[in-house]
Amino acid sequence: MTSLDVFVLVCYNESGEDQLEAFTEELEKEGKLSEDTKVLMKEITEKKPTNEKTADQSKNIKVSRDG
């Protein structure tokens, strides 16, 4: 799997499950779906909790306009 394939994988993962499934099938047809690729795909596609602030929390951020 090339770095371009990894980039495309991330993009398809963000696009949705249908796009990701189509990309996975394409990799399989091209013989690029090795065990290492499957592990990488699992790591990328697993949903991990984020520490992103909610809109309510963002309102409390003060911006300094010094200068």
Secondary structure, 3 states (H helix, E strand, C coil): CCHHHHHHHHHHHHHCHHHHHHHHHHHHHCCCCCHHHHHHHHHHHCCCCCCCCCHHHHCCCCCCCCC
